[in-house]
Amino acid sequence: MHNRRPSRRHAGALLNFRKIPLAAAVALAFATPVWAQTAPEQAAASKEASKDSKDKDTRTLGTVTVTAQKREENLQKVPISLQVLGDAQLEQQNVKSFNDYAKMIPSLSYGTAGGGVFSGPGFVQVYMRGVASGGDGNHSGSQPSVGMYLDEQPITTIQGALDIHMYDIDRVEALAGPQGTLYGASSQAGTVRIITKKPDPSGFSAGVTAEVNAIDGGGIGHVLEGFVNLPINSGSAVRLVGWQKHDAGYVDNLHGTRKYPTSGIVADNANLAKNNYNTADTAGIRGALRFELNDRWTITPQLIAQKQKAYGSAGIDPMVGSAAAGYDASSAGMAVKHFNPESSNDRWYQAAMTVEGKIGNFDLTYVFSHLKRDVDSESDYSDYGYWYDTLAGYGAYFYDNNGALINPAQYIQATDGYKRTSHELRIASPQDNRLRLVAGLFWQQQEHQIHQRYRINGLASDLSVSGWPDTIWLTQQERRDRDSAVFGQLSFDLTDRIELNAGGRWFTTRNNLKGYFGFANGYSSGSSLPPVDRYGEAGCYAQYGAKANWVSFEGAPCVVVDKGVKQSDATYRLNATWKIDDKKLVYATWSQGYRPGGINRRGTLPPYVSDFLTNYELGWKTSWAGDTLIFNGALFRENWKDFQFSYLGQNGLTEIRNANQAKIDGLEMDLTWAATYNLQINAGFAWYDPKLTANFCGWLKPDGKPETVCPAGTLDPNGNVVTGPQAASGTQLPITPRFKGSLNARYTFDLGPGEAYWQAAVSHAGKRRVDMRQAETSLLGYLDAYTLVDLSAGWRKDSWAIDVFLNNAFNTRAQMSRFAQCAALTCGHEPYTVIAQPRTLGVRFSKQF
């Protein structure tokens, strides 16, 4: 049903208590009687445990167990740059979403999709260590360079990772640098793993949390969460988690008009004007069952599902109130003036199963996962029509069936369907052996069903794609990405202090794209293009002749692209670790990461090949002062060869080029200090110098390599006069600041019959480019440096707790990312800036059972 539009529901509806999450209801129903029967015993135990903890545990920093290398290890013994946020830290800093933990991890950066893609939650683009080329491509672009995992399962789709609600989470592991040996494709620059809390057969537990928050200048939001852990027998348990939240808005869609210069038509958005426009409502469940077959084998099936309805724009428009943009009203602040509906209805689930057991004394693990995600979205695309009309008289081309000029404003109705299935089978030798092995097989397939309909109301039939009224452009495509691999890593204790590691991953990737994209023949006959390069209905005529010969593809006129590419290669890793003593180690690593290649839709463009990142790293892991101070860090250089660069080319077609070479030099450090028994300080800092090491001219040489010599005054392959490289050697790569850091201090103290705390967290990011190309940068500009301060305080007694928090305490207008509705050289005259959520005051109540 391609004509179906997402249903709209008022996002700020009052809370309906019948929609409290299942797990929260279960927790209340089952946990309250148990708590009532055992409250005195629990209170006494909690009080004694609190006393013991204060006297002993909080004076030192406990061991953090991670599984970053596919086996359980002490964080301080793992010779990679790895930052971990444990469950206590996640709870203490009120981490609920990706944005919350991203500011705590210096190596992590992110951007927002442009090119007409809905800009709300669930579409974030993740980067690590400055490995980002920017650009403004869309669904036909490169795969991500950072792998996102939920437990053992990948959760990354082409247009962004799933927006996981961060509740009942055990830890977040951020692995900086190439992880191409153990994690493979899309872990080129790093991997982020969200590890959930698992079913625990040792005892019953449950909890509920309720939060209300208010945004300065915005609306009021809330969060409801609950979990219950139910033992079945001595080896089996089930864990259920549920959440429901309303994210309040703070961006207004102001009433205004816009006059199109060619026709003189005036658009009015009175029916869409609304305050606090960018709201989101989310509900989800997660369930896991641990079933112990015997003392050597366990099976853990898992299911997570979420539904999110989001509205409005994530960005603010600096042109609001500007006569240069055709507006007749003026206003300042966090606002846009959009003329078409904007929403997203995002539904997804992921089913997974992990089987763990032993064959002899080897550990065998099998992991299966299946992700299905469906997104219905609608986006305002009126900037495209306005700026093309302003710059090139675009409005003269659009008329109705009577020949009268019409409002050329476009809007997009899209349906995206994602499927991802993966299998991994691996074996690990005993951890205490002198020679240790992790080896396995991996296979996955991704599918993206793409439907995008660019509409202009009242468009003439001869300008509309056949069978799709009012549709100036239609994309109806099926994209498939498959990869398979064999991987292994050997570790050998040369002495009791020196460890050597070597690993490799041998992979095969395939990328296929099939379907229709383009205009109606009545709008663009494509006569100026060679037949192989024609698309839309012009491509149908070029490939199949008369209309009677066309074979429809999922409702579209025909298939104009049916391409595929296959590539096989390998990545490797070498590491040497010197354990100075039981508390300190240093390591040296050489490693590689890759991102699969693929095809270009435009017929005359060659496929783009896999790009590789080679990492040279020196790092250290140290504990000091009786385990009260942990200081870790890494110094590295990364060479990025033939990196993929996605951008919107002629007629808004995504083009992917292997741009050229880049280099990233960096230093990362993190510190945890138990200053006293009741004061703990956490800090993380990163310095990066990411830059091009060769010119980016924007085209390929006859041998398929990127051109690097393009002096001003010469001609490009299309006969256009060159003004110089689009991005010169030495240009800073976009997205990532040269410096990023975070600092958190938490102080606990006795207050009456309970324990209180105060906490302050500071995060800072430096100035950043938005695009590496000079012409685009002159329009989009730079993102300013920012510093955010979050404050909180709370009190806990036995199993009850209350927390008060003030996020973005100084109401800083922090610029997080920037995008335009279409290609930057056109819509870049009116860019949108995504800002940090304004000052937010919240109160949270929680109860453990």
MIVO-663363 format. One record per residue: x, y, z of N, C-alpha, C in turn. Coordinates in steps of 0.1 Angstrom, whole numbers, plus 5000, padded with zeros to 4 digits. Each point is the difference from the previous one (the first is absolute). Layout:
N
XYZXYZXYZ
...
***
This chain:
849
500849885000499250125000500950125000
500550044988501050105000499450145002
498750014998499350135002499750035014
500149905009499750025014500950105007
499450095007500850105007500049965015
501050035007500049975015498950085007
499349935009499050065007500650105010
499350115003500550105009499250005012
500750015011499350005013500750115008
499250075008500650115008501049945010
501350054998501149945008500050045014
499350105004500050055013498849955008
499349894996498949955007500349975015
499050025008500249975015500349855001
500749965011500449865003498749925002
500049894993498949905001500649895008
499549985013500549905009499849864995
499149984991499849874994501249964991
500850094997501249974991501349995008
499949985013501249985007500749874995
501350004998500749894994499749875007
499949894992499749875006501049965011
501350024998500949965011499850085012
499750134999499750085012498849955008
499049964992498849955007500349865006
500849924993500449875006500850025013
500950104999500850035012499250045012
499050084997499150055011499149885005
499549924991499149905004500749895008
501249964996500749895006500950045011
500650124999501050045009499550055013
498950075000499550075012499749905011
499349884998499849915011501349945005
500949974992501349955004500750105009
500050134996500750105007499350025014
498749995000499350025013500349895010
500249884995500349895009501450015005
501050064993501450005004500650135002
499150115001500650135002500950025012
499749955012500950025011501449944997
500049874995501249944997500850074989
499350054990500750084989500550135005
499350075009500550125005501249985008
500049905009501249985008501249964991
499849914990501149964992500550124992
499150084995500450124992500850095008
499650035013500750095009501449945002
500149875003501349945003500950014988
499449974988500850004988500550144997
499150105002500450134998501250045009
500049965012501150035010501249934995
499949874997501249934995500650064987
499150044991500450064988500850125002
499550095009500750125003501349985006
500149905009501349985007501049934992
499549924989501049924993500050034985
498949974993500050004986500350144994
499450105005500150134993501350065003
500949945008501350055002500949964988
499649904993500849954988499049994989
500649984988499249994988499949854996
498849954999499849864998500449964986
500149874998500349944987498850014990
500350054988499050014990500249884990
499049924998500149894990499450044987
500749974989499650034987500149884991
499350014989500049894990500450054986
500850115000500350064987500849914991
500749915005500849904992499449874999
498649995001499249884999500349905011
500550055011500249915012500050105012
499649945012500050095012501450035005
500350135002501350045004499950125009
501050035008500150125008500450114991
499250115001500250124991501550045000
500650005012501450055001501049904994
499649884995500949914994499849994985
499150084994499649994986500950114993
500949964991500950094993499450074988
498950075002499450084990499450135006
499850104992499450135005498549975002
499649995013498749955003499550095012
498950074998499450075010498649945004
499849985013498849935005499250095009
498750004998499150075009499249895006
500249985013499349895008498650045003
499349905006498650025003499850115010
500950015010499950115010500250144994
501050014991500250134994498950034990
499449914993498950034991498850055008
499749935011498950045009500350145006
501250025005500350125007500050124991
500349994988500050114990498750004992
499049935004498750004994500149984984
500849904996500149974986498849924995
499350064990498849944995500149974985
501050074993500049994986501550014995
500149984987501450014994500650145003
499250114998500650135002500550025014
499449935010500550015014501449945002
500249884995501349945002501050044990
499650064988501050044991500850125005
499450085008500850125005501049955011
499849885005500949955011501249924994
500049974987501049924994500750094990
501250055003500750094991500249954986
500249884998500349954986498849994991
498850035006498749984993499550144995
499650004987499450124994498849964992
499150094997498949964991499550124992
499249964990499450104991498649974997
499350084992498649984997499949994985
499249904996499849984985499350124994
500550034988499350114992499449944987
499950084990499649944987498549965000
499250075008498649975000499649895010
501049945007499749905010499450065012
499049945007499450055012501150025010
500050115007501250045008499849985015
498949925004499749985014500849885006
499649955011500749895007500049884992
501049915002500149884993500750004987
500650114996500750014987501450075002
500649985012501350065002501149924993
501050074995501249954994501250005010
500549895003501049985010501450004994
501050075007501450004996500949985012
501249954997501049995011501350054995
500850065009501450044997500250094988
499050074997500150104989499949934986
499749884999499849934987498750034994
499950124994498750054995500350094988
499349984989500350084988498850104998
499050005008498950094999499249964987
499650104993499249984988498550005003
499249994990498550015002499349904992
500649884999499349894993498849955008
499249914994498949945007500049855000
498849944998499949855002500949924990
500450064989500949924991501550025003
500350055012501450035003500749885006
501250035005500949905006499449945013
500549895003499649945013500750085011
499549995012500650075011501549965003
500850095006501449965003500149965015
499050015007500049955014498949905002
500449885006499049905003499350025013
498749985000499250015013499549865003
500149965012499649875004499150015013
499049915000499249985013500449865004
500849995011500549875004500949954988
499749884995500849944989499550044986
498850075000499450014987500250144994
500350014987500150134993498750074999
499950135002498750085000500250124990
500950004991500350114991499249984987
499350104996499449994987500650114991
499750004987500750094991499950155004
498850045005499850145003500250035014
500549915008500350035014499749885009
500550015012499849895010498650015007
499649895006498750015007500250095012
498950075004500050095011499649915013
501049945006499849925012499750085012
498949975007499750075013500949945010
500850085008501049955009499549985014
499349895002499549965013500349865002
500449965013500349875003501249954992
501050094998501249974992501149985009
500849894997501249975009501150094997
500350034987501150094997500050044985
500850104997500250044986501549984998
500549934990501449984997500250084986
500950095001500450084988501449964996
500249924989501349954995500450104989
501050085003500550104991501149944991
499950034987501049954990499449884993
500749964989499549894992499749875008
498949944998499649875006499749904989
500750024989499749924988500349855002
500749965010500349855001498949935007
499550045011499049935008498650054996
499950124995498650064997499750034986
501150014991499850004986499450134994
499249994990499550114993499250105009
500150134996499450105008500550025014
501149945003500850035012501450054996
500050074989501250064995500750095009
499350095007500550105008499849975015
499249905003499749975014498749925001
499749965012498849935003499450055014
498750015000499350035013499149895003
500249945012499249895005499250045012
498749984999499050025011499749865006
500449985012499949875006498950015011
498949914997498950015009500249915013
499250025010500149925011499249874997
500649885004499549874996499249945011
499149904997499249935010501049945010
499650015013500849955011499249905008
500449874999499349905008500250005015
500950095005500449995014498950075009
499150084994499050065009499150094992
498850035007499150094994500450155002
499850084990500250155001499150074991
499750125003499150084992500250155003
499550084991500250155003499050084991
499750115004499250104992500650145002
499850084990500550135000499050094993
499750125006499250104994500750135000
499950074989500750134998499150104993
500150125004499450114993501050114998
500050064989501050114997499350114992
500650125001499550124994501250074993
499850044987501050064992499850155000
501150085003499950145000499650054986
498850074999499550044988499349904992
499949885005499449894993498949935008
499749874998498949935006500549925012
499049915004500249925012500049854995
501149935004500149864996499949915012
500049874997500049905011500749874995
500449925010500549864997499549915011
499549884995499649895009500849884996
500549935010500949884997499849905011
500149874996499949905010500749874995
500549925010500549874996499749905011
500049874996499949905010500849884996
500749945009500949884998499449895008
499549904993499349895007500849874998
500649945011500649874999499049894997
500349914992499249884997500449885008
501349984999500749895009501450045002
500849915005501450045004500850044988
499649974987500850034989499350084989
498850045003499250074990499350125006
499850114992499350125004499550074988
499050095002499550094990500150145005
500350094991500150145003499250084990
499150095005499150084992500350145003
500050084990500250155001499050074992
499550125005499150084992500250145002
499750094990500150145002499050074991
499750125004499150094993500450145003
500350084990500450145003499450104990
499950125004499750114992501150105000
500650024989501150114999499350134995
500150095009499350134998500750084989
499350084993500650084989500550145005
500850064992500550145003500350084988
499849944988500150074987498650044996
499850134997498750054995499950004985
498949974994499750024986499250134999
500650114997499450135001499150024987
498950075003499250044988500750104992
499949984987500750104990499649964986
500550084991499749994986501349994992
500049954988501150004991499650024986
500650104994499750044986501049954990
499449934990500949944990500250104989
501250044996500350114992499449984985
500149894995499649984986498550024998
499249935008498550014998499450105009
500750055010499350095010499149935010
499949874999499249925009500550025014
499150015010500350025014499549885007
500949935007499649885008499850055014
499149935007499650045014500049875008
500650005012500049885008499250005012
498950095000499150025011499549875006
499749904992499449875005501149915007
501350044999501049925006500850075011
499750125002500750085010499749945014
501049985008499949945013501250025008
499850025013501150015009500549865005
501350005004500549875005499749894990
500550024988499649924988500749865000
501249995005500849884999499849905011
498949945001499749905011500249864995
500149915010500249864996499349915012
499349904996499549905009500549864997
500549945011500749874998499449905010
499849884996499749895009500749874995
500549935009500749884997500149895010
500349884996500249895010501249924996
500649945010501149914998499949885009
500249884994499949885008501149904997
500549945010501149904998499749885010
500349884995499849885007501349925000
500549975012501249925001499649865004
500449904992499649875002501249915001
500349945011501149915002499749864997
500549954989499849864996500649905009
501350035004500749935010501250095005
500949945007501150095005501050054990
499849964987500950044989499450084989
498650004999499450064989498850095005
499950124994498950095003499550064987
498750035000499450074988499350135006
500350114993499450135004499350064988
498749984998499350074990499650145005
500050104991499750145004499150064989
499250095005499150084991499950145005
500250104991499950145003499150064989
499150095004499150064990499750145005
499950094990499750145004499250074989
499250095004499250094991500250145004
500450084990500250145003499450094990
499250105004499450094991500650145004
500650064989500750125002499450114990
500050125004499450114992501050125000
499850084989500850125000501449994995
500750115002501450004995501050005012
501149934998501050005010500950125000
500050074988500850124998499350135001
500750105004499450144999500650074988
499250104995500350064988500450155003
501350034997500550135002499450104991
499349964989499450094991498650055004
499549945011498750045004500050155003
499150074994499950145002500850084990
500749934990500950074991499250034987
500050124996499450044987500749934988
501349975002500749934989499449874997
499349945009499549864998498550014996
499550124998498650024995499050005011
500450015013499050005011499550155002
498750015004499550135003499850025015
500349905008499950025015501449985006
500250065011501349995007499849945014
501049925003500149935013501449955002
500349995013501449955003499849885009
501049925001500049895010500049874993
499549905007500149864996498749974991
500150034987498949994992500349974986
499049954992500049984986498750064994
499950024987498850034994499849904988
499449895003499949894990498550004996
499949954987498750014993499349874997
500649895005499549864998500249925012
499149905002500249915012501349935001
500549985013501249935002499849905012
500249884997499849905010500749874996
500149915010500649874998499349905009
499649894995499449895007501049884999
500849985010501149904999499749885009
499849884994499749885007501149904997
500549945010501049894998500049905011
500549884996500249905010501349924996
500749955010501149914997499949885009
500049884994500049885006501449945000
500449945011501449955000500049875009
501049924997500249895009501549975001
500549985012501449975003500149865006
500849914994500249875006501549995004
500249975013501349995006500249875006
501249944997500349875006501549974999
500349885003501449955000500149874992
501150004992500449884993501449975005
500049905009501349975007500250125009
501150075000500250125008500050124991
499549994988499850124992498650065001
499850135000498750075000499550014986
498849964998499350014987498950105002
499950094991498950105000499450024986
498649995000499350034987499050115003
500050104991499250125002499250014987
498650015001499150034989499350135003
499750084990499250125002499250034987
498850055002499250044989499450145004
500250104992499550135002499050034989
498950065004499050054990499650145005
500250094991499750145003499150064988
499050075004499150074990499850145005
500350094990499950155003499150064990
498950065004499250094992500350155003
500450084991500450135003499550104990
499850125004499750114991500950125003
500550064990501050115002499750124992
500150125005499950124993501250024991
499850034987501150014990499850134992
499350105007499750124992501250094998
501149985008501250084997500549974986
499949884996500549964987499350094989
498750005000499350084990500350155001
500050055012500250145002501450044995
501049935004501450054997500349974985
499549894994500249994986499250104992
498950045005499250114993500850135002
500550035011500750125003501350014991
500749895000501349994993499949984985
499049924996500049964985498650014994
499050075006498750014994499349874999
500249915010499549865000498450004999
499450105006498550005001499350004987
500750044989499350014987499749874994
500649895006499849874994498849925005
499350055010499049935007498650064998
499149924994498750054997499049895002
498750045000498949905002499549964986
499049925000499449954987499450114991
499850125006499650114992501150094995
501249965004501150084995500450125010
499350015011500350115009501149975009
500950095003501149985010499449965013
500749915007499649965014501150025010
499749995012501050005011501049894998
501350034998500949894997500649935012
499550035012500549945012499849855000
501049935004500049855000499949955014
499449885002500149935013500249854997
500649935009500349864998499249915009
499449904994499449895007500849884997
500549945011500949884999499649895008
500349884995499849875008501349934998
500749975011501349935000499849875008
500349894994500049875007501449945000
500449965012501349955002499949865006
500949914995500149875006501549975001
500349935011501449965002500149875007
500649904994500249875007501549975001
500449965011501449965002500249885008
501149934997500449885007501550015003
500349965012501449995004500349875008
501049934996500449885008501550015003
500350005013501450015003500449915012
501349975001500549925010501250075006
500149985013501150065008500749905009
501350005000500749915009500050055014
500449925010500150045014500850135001
499550095009500650135002501449985007
500249895008501249995007501149934993
499749964987501149934992501050114996
501349954998501050094995499750054986
499549914991499650034987498449994999
499550124997498550015000499550034986
498849964997499450014987498650055001
499650094992498650034997499850004985
499149924995499849984985498649984997
499650044988498649984997499650024986
498749994997499450024987498950105002
499850094990499050105001499350024986
498650025000499350024988498850095004
499850104991498850085002499550064986
498750035001499450064988499150125005
500150114993499250115002499150034988
498850055003499150034989499450135003
499950094991499450135001499050024989
498750005003498950034991499850155000
500250074989500050155000498950054992
499150085006498950074993500150145004
500250094990500050145003499350074988
498950085005499250064990500150165002
500550074991500250145001498750074993
499250065008498750054995499950154999
499350044990499650154998498550004998
499350065009498550004999499550074987
499149934993499450064988500949994988
501049915000500949994989499349944988
500350054988499449954988500349854997
499149934994500149864998501349964992
500350094990501149974991501450025007
500050075012501250025008500149905011
498949925002500049905011500549874995
500749925009500449874996498849914998
500049924989498849924997499549925011
498750015003499449935011500150065014
500750125000500250065013499750154999
498750045002499650144999500850095009
500250124995500750115007501549965004
500649904993501349955004501050054989
500950095004501050054991501249904999
500249935011501149905000499649885009
500449884995499749885007501249925002
500349955012501049905002499349885005
500249894993499449875004501149894998
500849975011501249924998500149895011
500849904996500349905010501549995001
500650025011501449995002500349885009
501149934996500449885008501550015002
500449985013501450005003500349875008
500949924995500449875006501549995003
500349945011501449985002500249875008
501149934998500349885007501550015003
500449935011501450015004500449885008
501349985000500749915009501050085008
500049995014500850095008500749915010
501150065005500749935011501050095006
500349985013501050075007500849915010
501350004999500849925009500850095010
500049965012500750075011501149905006
501250055002501049915005500850085010
500249935012500850065011501549964997
500750104994501449974998500849985013
499750095010500449985013498950035009
500250005014498950035008499650155000
500850084993499850154999499750054986
500349914990499950054986499049914992
499050064995499049934992500050054986
499949904990499950034986498649964995
499450084991498749974994500150024985
499449914992499950024986498649954996
499450084991498649964995499850044986
499049944994499650034986498649974998
499550074990498649974995500050004985
499549894994499949984986498650014996
499650104992498650034997499750014985
498749984998499450024987498850095001
499850104993498950095001499350014986
498750025001499250024988499050115002
499850084990499150115000499250004987
498650015002499150004988499050105002
499750074989498950105000499249994988
498649995002499149974989498850095001
499550064989498850075001499950124991
499150095004499750124992500450135008
500550104993500150135006500050114989
499350115003500050104990498750074998
500050094989498950084997499149934990
498950074997499149964989500750054987
499749934989500650044987499650144996
498850045004499550134996500750115007
500749975011500850115007501449994995
500649894999501449994996500249884990
500250034987500149894990501449945001
500950065006501449955001500750004987
499650084990500650004987501450055000
500450085010501350055000501049905006
499549895005500849905006500249884991
501249935001500149874992499049905005
499549914992499049915004500349925013
501349965002500349925011499950085013
499950144999500050085012498650055003
499049974991498750055002499249925011
499250075007499249945011498650055000
499249965009498650035000499349944987
498950064996499349954988500950014988
500950104999500950014989500949874999
500449955012500849885001499149884995
498750005003499249894996499950004985
499950114993499950014986501449964994
501150045006501349974995500349855000
499549935011500349865002499049904994
498750044999499049914996499250044988
500250134996499250054988498650045004
499049974992498750055003499449955013
499150085005499449985013499449865002
499549954989499449865000501049905004
501350034999501149905003500450015015
499650105007500450025013499449905010
500849955009499549915011500150075013
498950025006499950085013500949935011
500550085008500849965012499450055012
499249925008499450045012499250134999
499350014988499150124998500750114992
501349994999500850104993500049974985
500250094991499949974985500849894995
501349995005500949894995501249995009
500949924996501349995007501050074992
500650115006501050084992501449975006
500149935011501349975005499949865006
501049914996500149875006501549964999
500750045011501449995000500449925013
501249944999500649945011501550004999
500749995012501449995000500449915012
501149934998500549905009501550035003
500449995012501450025003500549905011
501249954999500649925011501350065004
500350005013501250065005500249955014
501050065007500349965013500550125008
499849995014500650105009500849925011
501050075005500849935010500350095012
500549935011500350075012501249945007
500950085005501249955007500150095013
500349935011500150075013501049945009
500850095007500949955010499750085013
500049925011499650065013501149975010
500550105007500949985011499350035013
499949905008499450025013501150045010
500150135003501150055008499949945014
498849995005499749935013498549974999
499449955012498649965000499150124998
500550125001499150125000500350094987
501049974992500350084989500449924988
499650054989500549944987500150114989
500849974990500150084988499849914988
499550054989499849924989500350084987
500349924989500250064987499149924991
499250064991499149944991500150054986
500049914991499750034985498849934996
499050074995498749944997499450064988
499149934994499350054988498549985002
499250104994498649994999499550034986
498949954996499550034986498550035001
499650054988498550034998499749954986
499049924998499849944987499750104989
500349974988499750084988498649984995
499750064989498649984995499950074986
498850014995499850064987499450145001
500250074989499350134998498849994991
499050075003498849994992500250064986
500750114999500350064987500849914991
499549974988500549904992501550024996
500450134998501450024995501050005012
499549995012501050005011500449855004
501349985002500449865004499649975014
500149885004499749965014501150075009
499750025013501050045009500549885008
501249995003500649895006500150015015
500349895007500250015015501150105003
499850085011501150085005500549945012
501350025003500749945011500750105009
499949975012500650085011501149925007
501250064999501249935007500450085012
500149935011500250075013501349965006
500850105005501249975007499850075014
500149915010499650055014500949965011
500350095009500749975012499150045012
499849905009499050035011500549955013
499350045010500349955014498849995008
500049905010499049985010500749995013
499650095009500750015013499150025012
500349945011499350035013501150055010
499650095008500950075009499450015014
500950035010499550045013499149905006
500449875000499149905006498749984993
500050014987498849994992498950115002
500550115004499150125002500050094987
501049984992500250084988500249914988
499250024989500249934988500350104989
501149984993500450104989500449924988
499150014989500249934988500150094988
500749964989500150094989500549934988
500050074989500549954987500550124991
501149984993500550094991500049934986
499450064990499949924987500150094988
500349934989499850064987499249904991
499150054993499149924991500150064986
500349914990500050034986498849954993
499350094994498749964994500250014985
499949884994500449994986498749994991
500050094989498950004991498650005007
499950095009498850005008498750044992
498949945003498850024993499350145004
499550074990499450135003498750004992
498950015008498750014994499550145000
499450044988499450134999498950004990
499250115000498950014990500650074988
500049934989500550064987498850064992
500249994987499050064991498749945002
498950095000498649965002499849925013
500950035010499849945013500349855001
500749954990500449865001501249985009
499949905009501249985008501149944992
501250055002501249954993501049965011
500649894999501149965009501349984993
501050085005501349994994501049955010
501049944995501249975009500850134999
499950085010500450144999501650014999
500749955010501450004999500549965014
501150065005500749965012499850105011
500049955012499950085012500849945011
500350085010500849965011499450065013
499949915010499550055013501149975011
500550105006500949995012499250035012
500249925011499250035012500649955013
499450055011500449965013498749995008
499849885006498849985009500449965014
499350065010500449975014498749995008
499949915009498950005010500549975014
499450065009500449995014498949985009
500149915010499049985011500850005013
499550095009500750025013499050005011
500249905009499350005013500750095010
499750134999500850105008499949975015
498849975005499849965013498949895000
499649955011499049905000498750044995
499850145000498750054995500150094988
501150024994500250094989500749924988
499349994989500649944988500050094988
501150004993500150094988500349914988
499350034989500249934987500350114990
500949974991500450104990500449924987
499750064989500549954987500350114991
501250004993500450104991500549944987
499950084989500549954987500450124992
501249994994500550104990500149934987
499550064989500149944987500550114990
500749954990500450084988499749924988
498750014996499649924988500150094987
500749964990500150094988500349924988
499750064988500349944988501550004997
500549904994501450004996500250014985
498950024993500150024985498850084996
500150084989498950084996498849914996
498850055002498749944995499550084989
500149954988499650084988498649974996
499549885003498649974998499749914988
501149954994499749914989501249895000
499849904992501049894999500850014988
501249965001500949994988499649884991
500549994988499649884991500349875007
501049995009500349875006499149975012
499050095003499149985010500450055014
501250065000500550065013499650145001
499850055012499650145002501050104994
499550104994500950104994500450105012
501350035000500650095010500650134995
500150004987500650124993498950084993
499650115004498950074994500250165002
501050054993500350145002498950094994
499850125006499050094995500250034985
498950014993500150044986500049884990
500349885005499949884991498649954999
499749904992498749954998499849865007
498849985006499849865005499549914989
499749875002499649914990498750044993
499250085006498750054994500250134993
501250054999500350124992499750135009
499849995013499850115008501450065005
500050135001501250075005500249975015
501249965003500349965014500650135007
499550025012500550115009501049955010
500449884999500949945010499449885006
500749935009499449895007498850035008
499049915000498850025009500450005015
501049925003500650005013501549984999
500850095005501450004998500749915011
501149944996500849935010500350085012
499849945012500250075012498650055006
498949994993498750045005499649905011
499550075011499549925011498849924996
499949875004498849924997498950055009
498749994995498950055007499549925012
499150055007499249935011500850005013
501249965000500849985013500850125004
499950055012500850115005501449965003
500950105000501449975004500149965014
499150055009500049965014498649975005
499849895007498849975006500349945014
499250035010500349955014498850005008
500049925011498950005010500649985014
499450065010500449995014498849995008
500149905010498849985009500549985014
499450065009500349985014498749975008
500149905009498949965008500449985014
499250075009500350005014498849945008
500349905008498949945008500250035015
498950015007500150035015498749955007
500149985013498949965008499150125002
498749974999499050115002498849935007
499850025013499049945007500149855000
498949934998500149854999500549954987
500350084991500449954987501350064995
500349984987501250054994499750104989
500750115000499750114989501250014992
499950074989501150034991499850134992
501050064995499950104990501049974989
499750044988500849964988500150124990
501250024994500150104990500849934988
499550024988500649954988500250114990
501250014994500350104990500549924987
499550044989500449954987500350114991
501149994992500450104991500449944986
499750074990500449974986500550124993
501049994992500650124993499350034987
500550094993499450054987500149884990
499049994991500049894991499550054986
500649944990499550024986498749924998
499250044991498849934996500249924988
500850054990500349934988501550034996
500649904994501450024997500250094988
499050014991500250084988499950155003
500850084993500150145003498750074997
499549984988498850074995498849985010
499949875004498949975009500250065014
501350005004500350065013499750155000
500250074989499750145000498550035002
499149904997498650015003499649955013
500549885003499649935013500750055012
501250054998500850065011500649895009
500350045012500649915010499049995012
500149895007499349995013500950055011
499550095008500750075011500449905011
501050035007500449925012498950025011
499849905008499050025011500549935013
499450045011500249935013498749995007
499649885003498849975007500249965014
499150045009500149965014498749945005
500149885006498949935005500249995016
498950035007500149995015498949915005
500249935011499049915005500349985015
499049965007500149975015498949905003
500249935011498949905003500249945014
499149925004500049945013499449864999
500649915007499649864999499949945014
498949935002499849935013499449864997
500849905004499749864998499849984985
498849974995499849974986499350114993
499850125007499450114993501050104997
499850084989500950114996499350114993
500450125002499550124993501250074995
499950044987501150084994499450124993
500750115001499750134994501150044991
499850034987501150034991499750124992
501050074996499950124992501149994989
499549954988500949984989500150134992
501250024994500350124993499650125009
500750005012499650095011500150154995
500950044992500250144995499350034987
499149904996499250024988500850044988
501149934998500950024989499449964986
500150084990499549974987501149934992
500349875005501149924994499649954986
500850034991499849954986500649864998
499149904998500449865000500249954986
499250054990500249964986499250104991
500349994987499350094991499749924987
498950044994499749934987499150094992
499849974987499150074991499149904994
498850054995499049914995500449944987
500950064992500549954988501450034998
500649984988501450024998500550145006
501150005006500450125008500250124991
500449994988500250114991498750074997
498949935002498750064998499350035013
499749905007499350025013500950045011
501350004998500950055010499850155003
499350074992499750145003499050015012
499449895003499149995012500349875008
501150005007500349875007499250005014
500049885005499349985013501149955010
499950055012501049965010499249935011
500549885003499549925011500750045013
499350045010500650065012499749905012
500850015010499849925012498750045006
499349915007498750035006500250115010
499250105000500150115010500049955014
500250105009500049965015498849925003
500249895007498949915003500149975015
498950025007499949975014499149875002
500549915007499349875002500049945014
499049925003500049935013499749864996
500749915007499949854997499849935013
499049915001499849915011500349864996
500649925008500349864997499949925012
499649874998499849915010500549864996
500849945008500549874997499349905010
499849884994499349905008500949885002
***
